[in-house]
Amino acid sequence: MAVFLSDEWIAALDGVLRAEQGLTECAAVTVEQTVVGTPSGDVRYRVVIDGRGERADRARAGSTPTRGRRACARTVHGRAGRDARGH
C-alpha cells in the first residue's frame, strides 16, 4: 500500500479518478490541498475534474486553485480518496 501523500499515493489516486465514470458531468472543479509538516515536508496536490476527465497530480508552485461545486468535490474525496488509501 502506498504511503499517504507520497508520489505513489497521488499516482494511485490519479488512477482511480481516471477510471471513474460520470464525474465530468459536474461543473469543472479543481481542489488543491496543501498538507504541512509531513515527514517529507509540505505536500501540495490537486484533483481536477473537467471536460478532459478526472485526474490528480502534484500542484505546481504558483498554481492558482479554483473553486467549483462542492457536491463534485465531496464525490471525489468520498469515493476516489478512500480507494487510493486502500479502503
C-alpha positions as CSV (number, residue, x, y, z in Angstrom):
1,M,0.0,0.0,0.0
2,A,1.3,3.5,-0.9
3,V,2.3,5.8,1.9
4,F,-0.3,8.6,2.4
5,L,0.6,11.7,0.3
6,S,3.6,10.0,-1.4
7,D,4.1,10.2,-5.1
8,E,2.8,6.7,-5.3
9,W,-0.3,7.6,-3.3
10,I,-1.0,10.5,-5.7
11,A,-0.5,8.2,-8.7
12,A,-2.9,5.7,-7.2
13,L,-5.5,8.5,-6.7
14,D,-4.9,9.6,-10.2
15,G,-5.6,6.1,-11.5
16,V,-8.8,5.8,-9.6
17,L,-10.0,9.2,-10.8
18,R,-9.2,8.4,-14.5
19,A,-11.1,5.1,-14.2
20,E,-14.2,6.9,-12.7
21,Q,-17.2,7.5,-14.9
22,G,-19.6,10.3,-14.7
23,L,-17.8,12.9,-12.7
24,T,-17.2,15.1,-15.7
25,E,-20.9,15.8,-15.8
26,C,-20.3,18.1,-12.8
27,A,-19.1,21.7,-13.4
28,A,-15.4,22.0,-13.8
29,V,-13.6,22.0,-10.4
30,T,-10.1,21.9,-9.1
31,V,-9.5,21.1,-5.5
32,E,-6.0,21.8,-4.3
33,Q,-4.7,20.9,-0.9
34,T,-1.5,21.7,1.0
35,V,-0.6,19.4,3.9
36,V,2.1,21.0,6.0
37,G,4.6,19.2,8.3
38,T,4.6,15.8,6.8
39,P,7.8,13.7,7.3
40,S,8.8,14.5,3.7
41,G,7.9,18.2,4.0
42,D,4.9,20.1,2.8
43,V,2.8,18.3,0.2
44,R,0.6,20.0,-2.4
45,Y,-1.6,18.1,-4.7
46,R,-4.7,18.7,-6.6
47,V,-7.7,16.9,-8.0
48,V,-9.1,18.2,-11.3
49,I,-12.5,17.4,-12.8
50,D,-13.2,19.0,-16.2
51,G,-14.2,18.2,-19.7
52,R,-11.0,16.3,-20.2
53,G,-11.7,13.9,-17.4
54,E,-10.7,13.4,-13.8
55,R,-7.1,13.3,-12.6
56,A,-4.8,14.1,-9.7
57,D,-1.2,15.4,-9.6
58,R,1.3,17.4,-7.6
59,A,0.3,21.0,-7.6
60,R,2.8,23.3,-9.2
61,A,4.3,26.1,-7.3
62,G,2.4,29.3,-8.0
63,S,-0.7,27.5,-9.3
64,T,-4.0,29.2,-8.5
65,P,-6.7,27.0,-7.1
66,T,-10.2,27.5,-8.5
67,R,-13.5,26.9,-6.8
68,G,-16.3,24.8,-8.1
69,R,-19.3,22.9,-7.0
70,R,-19.0,21.4,-3.5
71,A,-21.1,18.3,-4.4
72,C,-18.5,17.3,-7.0
73,A,-15.5,17.8,-4.7
74,R,-17.2,15.6,-2.0
75,T,-17.8,12.9,-4.5
76,V,-14.1,12.8,-5.4
77,H,-12.9,12.6,-1.8
78,G,-15.7,10.3,-0.7
79,R,-15.1,7.6,-3.4
80,A,-11.7,8.0,-5.0
81,G,-9.9,9.2,-1.9
82,R,-10.9,6.1,0.1
83,D,-9.9,3.8,-2.8
84,A,-6.5,5.4,-3.2
85,R,-5.8,4.7,0.5
86,G,-6.8,1.1,0.0
87,H,-10.1,1.3,1.9
